[in-house]
Structures are given as C-alpha cells and as structure tokens.
C-alpha cells in the first residue's frame, strides 16, 4: 500500500509538473510581452492540446501588440514630421516678414496635408517676392519719370520766361511802331 501511495503521489506530482511548468513558461512569455519585448518566441504554440490553444492565444496577443507598436511608431513619426514642418513654415514666414523671400519650405519627405501646406506657403512667398519686385521696378520707373517730368517742367519754365521776355520786347516794339505810325499819320494830316 505504501508503494501504491508513493507511486500515486509520484504520478500526481509528474502530472502537476507537466501542467504547471508550461503554464509558468507561458506566464513568463506574457510578462515579457507586457514589458514590450514583442519579438520573443512563444513556446508550446505547436501543441495540439489546451496548452497549445493558450500559447496560440498568446501569439495572437503578441501580433496585436506588434501591430499597435507599429501604429504608435508611425503616429510618432507623423507627429515629428508635423512639428518639424510647422517649425520650418514658421522660419520661412519669419524670413519673408524680414524681407527675405528666398527661403522655401523643404518638400522632400512630406506627403498629404504637410506637402500641400508646404506648397501653399512656398507659392505665397514666391508670389510675394514677385509682387515686391514688380513694386520695386514700378517705383524705380516712377522715380525716373518724376525726374524726367521735373526736367521738362524746368525747361518749360525757362521757355516761358524767354517767351515772356520776347513778348515784352515785341510789345515795346509794337508801341514804338504805334507811336511812329501816329507820328506819320499826324504828319500826313498836316500835309493834307
């Protein structure tokens, strides 16, 4: 009977160990996954019993965690790109506000909304640059025309003064001729 009890106890111990040891190994795998060790090899997934089913469930959990980590990494990258592009746009606008219209937002590595907003800022800066160049050219042309107008005005003033002087001379001559005609006329009357 003692041998039967010892044998039964040994058998029970082996059965318990054959269940608890794999469960402990799976528990360790789950804890490693919880610590973000997402590339571990999950044991017992190839078993065809309940332990295998549990291990395959842990593999499904691992795959879900890997996808979530990849999605989080992609979101972090988008947030980093957004922050960098926002900073770049701010620098380009500050340069333009300071009169430097040569700065452009880098478009390489951008897509979607960030590429579109970068294009729009670059177009705005380029349009402003062209507008200010045109205004500058118009101002230069206006200044040149103003100088020419001033020269023409000065010339016209000189011509007016000369014409006035000539008119004065002509007026004097006309008065002298009128006086001479009156003298001749008076002389003719006396003769007649």
Helices and strands as residue ranges (DSSP letters): H 2-34, H 50-97, H 112-191
